[in-house]
Amino acid sequence: MLLQTLLPLAGQAHEVRPALLLLVEDSASPGSFDVLWRVPARGEMVLSLEPRFPPACSRRDAAADLLDGTRFEQKFQLVCSSSLQGAVISIEGLQAVQTDVLVRVEYASGATETLVAAPSSPSVTLNGPSEGGAVAGAYFVLGMEHILLGFDHLLFVAGLMLLVSGWRRLVGTVTAFTLAHSVTLAGATLGFISAPPPLIEALIALSILFVAVEALHRWQGRQTFAVRRPWTIAFGFGLLHGFGFAGALSQIGLPQDAIPLSLLFFNLGVEAGQLLFIAALFSALWSLRRLGAREPAWGRTACAYAIGGLAAFWVLERVAAWGA
């Protein structure tokens, strides 16, 4: 069953990052907004999304579009003849993709409003400045969905589950991974540290391959350093994965009036998604055992080979993309 799940992921090696629609109201001209529309891209491929505004608003003074291989940007002015209170903004094409759109409005008063449009609900209704809870909720959802759509991060966690024996050691190992990626997530998002995204993506794939190989060593009875002290390996590679998580936040940014709050809840969302994934795997195994199904002797070895093979493919694909 795991093999059937992994095979389709070969064509989805890269995580899908959220899009951003930012409206900044001109304090000297109420009802006039400077708009930034940022959509994830990979090379020349751009997600087919388009924001739709209320009839009372019109676009003006558009700047030249920007496409830099990682994102597509449009900047223009939006002039509205009536208040945006209660206005609906929709994202055309969102139902067909696996990503979200963060909609952030910065009003002339200095207050902000933060909302999330998703494939299941591709429109948002503006209700005025957001309370802290709305900002926290939006970033929590983005963090959770980011990890659940980040197949490479999930495969690393799955590899750790194959590598580690005993739930106490697993809890310690996953906690080490959590602490490490929290450090680099915060540092990279706040601009204290940085690393080239293409290199990080290749190293993340390599970390998955390493854990898969070490899981095989465990089932072969070899007591390698990773088998004996998996939490140290999880911490070291967690630092790499933190840079990957930070990629989503660099795409959408943080509201200036709630940086600590939004960063905290994005990270909590990542952790919630990670724990949900682990719980889902354990629940599936428990259910199979309750039904009397027996795990074949070669089952875990086959899973390790599947994870390692997919990770090796990603390493080659991502390294090859450096010269593209």
N, C-alpha and C positions, 0 to 999 in steps of 0.2 A: 504493500500500500504506500509506504514512504517512497519507494522507487517511482511509482506512478505519479506521485506528487512532485518529485524533484525534476523529472524530465522536462516538463513544460517550462520550468524556470530557466532553462539554458538560454532561452531567447530574451530573458528579462533580467539580465545580470545587474543592471543599474537601477538604483532606487529612483522612484518618482518623487520629485520635490514639489512643494506647493507653489502656486502662483500668488502674486500680490497685486492688489488694486488699492492704491494710496491716493486719497483726495485731501489736499491741503487748502483750506479756505483762505482767501486773500483778506487780511484784516482791513485793508483800505477799500475793498469792494465786496461787501457781503453778497453771497450767492455766486461768487466766482471762485473756482477751484483749480489749482494746479494738479494735474493728474499724472500719476506714474502707473503704467500697466506693465508688469514684468511677468513673463511666462518662461518656464523651464525649456531649455533647448539642448540638443546634443548634436554638435556640428551644425548642419543645415536643417536638421529636423526640429520643428517647433510644434508644440501641442496646439491643436486647432481650437483655440478658445477666443471668445470676443465678448467684452462687457457691453451690456445694453442698459442705457440710462432712461430715466423718466422722460416723457414727451416735452416737459417744460424745460429740459436742459439741452443745450447744443454745444458741439465741439468747435473750438476755434484755436488758431495759432498753434498748429501741430508742429513739433520739431521732427528732425529726421529720425527714422527708426534705427535701432541699434541691435545687431546680432553678433555676439562675440564667441559663439560656440557653446556656451553654457546657459545663456539666457537671451531672450528677445525682449526689447524694451521699446515702449512708445511713451512719449511725453506730449501732453496737449493741455489746453485750457478748456474747462467745462463751465459754461455760464448758464445758470438756472434762474428763471423768472419768478419762481416761487420757492418756498422753504422745502428743504429735503426731509423735514419731519414727516414720517410715514411713507416716504418714497421707497419704491422697490427698485433694486438693482439686480439684474439677472446676468448670468454668465452662459452665453450660448455655446453649446458643444460640451459642457461639463459632464453631462450624463454619460458620455461615451468614453471618458478617460478615468484613470485611477489616481486622481489627485484632488486636492482641495484648493480653494482660493481664499486667502485671507483678505478681507475688506476692512481697511482702516481709514477713518475719516478724522482729520485734525481740524477742528473748528477754530474760527478766528478768536474765540474766547480763551483758547488754550486747552480746552477739554478735548478728549478723543472718544471715538466710538470704534469698537473692534468686533467684527462678526466673521463667521466662517461660512462660505458656500461650499457645498459638497455635491458629489454626483447624485445623491438621493434627494437633495434640496438645493438646486442650482440658483436660487435667488435669495436675497436677504432684504429685510425691511429695516430702514433706518429709523431709530427711535430716539436719537439724541445721545449725549455723552454716556459712555459705559461706566458702570461701577466696577470696582476691582474684581468682583466675582465673575463678571462677564469676560474680562480680559484673561483671568486665570483659566476659566472654562475653555475659552477659545484655544489657548496655547496648550492646555492639557490634551484636548482632542487632537490637535496637530501632532503633538509628540507621540501619542499612542498610535495614531494611524501611520505615522512615519516609520515606526519600528515594525508594525505589522505588514507594511508594504516593502520594508527593507529586507529582501530575501537573503542577502548576504549576511546581515547581522543575525537573522534568525537561524541560519545554518551554522553560524559559529556557536550559538547557544546550544543547538542540537548536538553539535560535535562535543561540547563540554559535557553534555548529559551522557554521551557514550563513553567519554574518557573517565569520568568520575564514578567511583563506587560509594554507595552510602549517601543517604539524604543529608547528613550533617556536613560531609565534605562538599556535596553539591551546593548547599546553601552558602558555605564559606567561599567556594569558587565563584559562584554567581555574584555574591556580594563584592568580591574583589574586582570583578569585571565592571560592576556598577560604579564603584568608587572611582576607578580609573577613568572610565569614559565620561563621568561627571566632571572630572578635573579638566580634561581637554575640551569638553563641550563648552564649559564656561569660559575657559581661557581663550579659545579660538573665537567664540561669539563676541566677547568683549574686546578683542583685538590685541590681547597680550602675547599670543603665540600664533603662528601660522605654518602651513605646510602646503606644498603643491597638491591640489586635488587629484590629478591623474596618478601621482605617486602613491597617495594615500589609498586610492581605490585598488591599485594593484597589490599593495601590502595587505589590505584587508582580505582580499581573495587569498593571498599567500598564507595569512593566519588561519583561514578555514582549512586549507590544505594541510597545514602543519598539525592542527588538532585532529583531523581525520586520520593522519598517519600515526599519531601518538595513540589514538583509540585502538587502531589495529595492533600496535605494540602491546597495549594492555591485554587484549584478548589472546595474544600469543605468549603471554606470561612474562614479558620483558618489563623490568622495573626501571624505566627511564626516569629522568628528572621530572618530566612533565607528568608522568604517571604518579610519582611519589609526591610532588608538590604542584598540583594543578592550579592552585590559586595564584602562584607567582606568574605562571604563563598567562592566566586569565587577566591579571592586572596589567602585565606588559602589553598584551594585545588590546586590552581595553582602552589604553591611551590612543592607539591608532583609530579604533572605532569611534572614539569621541570626536575626532576630526570629521568623520563621516556624518555623525549626527549634526554637527555644527553646520554642515552644508545646507541643511534645510533652513536653519535660522538665518544664515547669510543671505538666502534667497528672499526671505520675507522681512527680515529686520526685527527690531524690538521697539515697542512704543517708548518714547523718551521719558514719559511720566510714570512708567511701570516696568522698568528694565529688570530689577530683581524679581518681581512677582512673575512676569512672563517667562523669564529664564528658569525659575524654579519649577513652574508648573509644566513647562515643556519637558523638562527633565523627568518630572514625576509621571508625565504621560508616557514617556519612553519606558520607564520602569514598569508601569502598569501593563503596557503592551507586552513587555518581555515576560512578566509573571503570568499573564494570560496565556501566552504561547506555551510556557512550561506546564501550566495547569492543564491545558488542552491535550498535550502529549501524554501526560500521566493519566488523565481521564480516559483517553482512548485505549491505553494499555490495560488499565484496570477493567474497562468494559469488556475488552476481548477476553481477559482471563475469567471474568465472571461468566462469560458465555461458554467457557470451556475450551477456548482456543489456546493452543500451545505455540509458543514462539519457537520457530525452527532453530536448530543449532547454528545455522549459518546466517540467521537474520541480522544480528547486529554487525557482523562482518560485512554483509552486503550493504547495509546502511552506511557504514564508514567508507566503503569503496564508492558508493554513489555520491556522498558528500564530497569526498576527495576528488573524484573525477570531475564533478561540476565546478569545484573550486579551481582545479587546474585549467579547465577551459576558460574560466574568467580571468585567471592570471595571464594567459596567452592573449586573450582578447584585449585586455586593458593595456598590456605592454605594447601590443601591436598598434593600438590607437595613438600612442605617443607621437608616432611619425606621420599620422594622418593629417 
